[in-house]
Amino acid sequence: MSDARPWFKAKTYGWGWGRANTWQGWVTYACYMGFLVASGMFFPPGRAPALFGASVAIWTAALFGICLLKGEKPKWRWGR
């Protein structure tokens, strides 16, 4: 039983993705937020700014990759 719906809807205006379209997308967003909070706890920005920045960059790149694979095709949209 495969659900072919994209996990993330494309934004109405601009390039990229907006809200999640399926429960898998919402879980992905929740995990991303959880990883950001955990990064702040393990690498406090005041004490280890480079490690914190690197972890945020890694998690954001992972989210971007998931959105590319599981979301609608990104393109510039003018609200149509």
Secondary structure by P-SEA (a helix, b strand, c coil): ccccccccccccccccccccccaaaaaaaaaaaaaaaaaaaaccccccaaaaaaaaaaaaaaaaaaaaaccccccccccc
